[in-house]
Amino acid sequence: MKFLHSFLEERAFGVCSKLGERLGISSGVIRMYFIYTSFLTFGSPILVYLVLAFWLNIRKYLRRQNDFVKDF
């Protein structure tokens, strides 16, 4: 079970983990806030989560592209 948890943390979007690192809060606490606010507001934080996930992936892509250009 621990392997599955760590695999999903590394391979999934990583939004909660990244926010946890930035804010100094456990990623589990941030996940719970997403879940609770999603129930209370009928799913609108899911849109925020997806936008943040998209932004993180774009940043990774831009960093890789920038590193690739520096190598030449």
Secondary structure, 3 states (H helix, E strand, C coil): CHHHHHHHHHHCCCHHHHHHHHHCCCHHHHHHHHHHHHHHCCCHHHHHHHHHHHHHHHHHHHHHHHHHHHHC
